[in-house]
Amino acid sequence: MGYQRAQWHSGLTYQQLCETCKNLVRYTDEALDFRPWYPDGYVDCPVCKSHLRHNESYAIDVPNRPAATPQENSATAAPTGGNFTDVFCAKCGNKYGENDRFCSKCGAKRN
């Protein structure tokens, strides 16, 4: 019995950093491919074509609801101290904490 593509898709978006070329790769579970040595699946880096092992911990929160109208946005949005939109370190791929300004793994400054 061979490995097959999963019949169930979570609809989540995943993001990880390629160790070879340092490219940030975003993908969904529909793009996963399976081999016996990658039982959880893998995805190919579009730049260097190396295999990136999939893990559920790479899931990111991508908002999929429509943008709020300006009057809703002003009523519900709270002002924040800074613009911290990136949640992963561009250098090593480590996930930032809510108030982190530097990566705890490699020390890179958050953009």
N, C-alpha and C positions, 0 to 999 in steps of 0.2 A: 504494500500500500504506500503510495507516494504522498508527499506533502501537497496540499491544495491551498489555494487562496481562501481566506476566511469568507464564509458566507454571510457573516454578520458584520456590519460596519458601525462604529460608534459615532461617526460624524465629527470627531474631534480633529483639531489641527495640532500637529507636533512640530517641534523646532529643535534642531541640534546643530552643533558646530562640527564641521569636518576636521579631523585631526591632521589630515594631510595638507590641505590647501587653505585651512582656516575660513572656509566659506560657510555662511549661515544658511542652513537648508530647512525650508518649511515644506511640510507634506501632510496629506491626510492618510488615513488607514487604507484607502482605496489604492494608493500607490505602492503599498507594501508587496514585496515578493518573498517567497519562502524557499528555503533549502534545509536539508537535514541538520546542517551545522548552524543555521539561524532559525531555531524553532519559533521564536517570537516574530520573525520577519526582519527584513532589511530594506533599505532604500539606497539607490545609487546617488552619489554626489553629482550634480549636473556639470561641475567644472572638471574634476579630476577622475570621475567615474569609479571612485573607491566605494566599497560597501560600508554603509553605516548601520550598525545593529540597532534595531528598534527596541524601545522600552516605553512602557506606559507613563513613566515619570517625565518624559519629554513633552507631555501634553501642555499646551498653552491655552489661555483663555482669550479667544477671539470673539468679540461681540458680533452677533449676527442679527441683531434687531435693527430696524431702521433708525436713522439719526433723529434726534428729538427736534421739535420745532423750536425756534428761538425763544418763544415765551415759556415753553416747558423747560428748556435748558436753563434759563435764568432763574427760574423758581426752584429747581431741584439741585443745581450744581453748587457745590460749596467751593470757595476759593482754596487753592492749595499753595503750599510754599514754593514748589518748583515743578518743572515739567519732567516727571519721571515716567516716560512712556515705555522705555525698554526694560524688560524684566530679565534678560539674560545678558551675561557679559559677552561682548563682541570678541574678546581675546580668548577666553577659555570655555565659554558656554555655561558657566555656573549661574544658577538662578539667584538674582538679587533679593534681599529682604525688602520689606515695605519701606523702610527708612534708610537703606544702605546707600551711601554715596560712592563707595569703593567696593570692589570685588573682594570677598573674604578668601578666595582661593589664590588669585594671582596678584591682587592689589591694583588692578586697572581702575581708572576713574570712570564712573558711570556717565554716559553722555546725556 
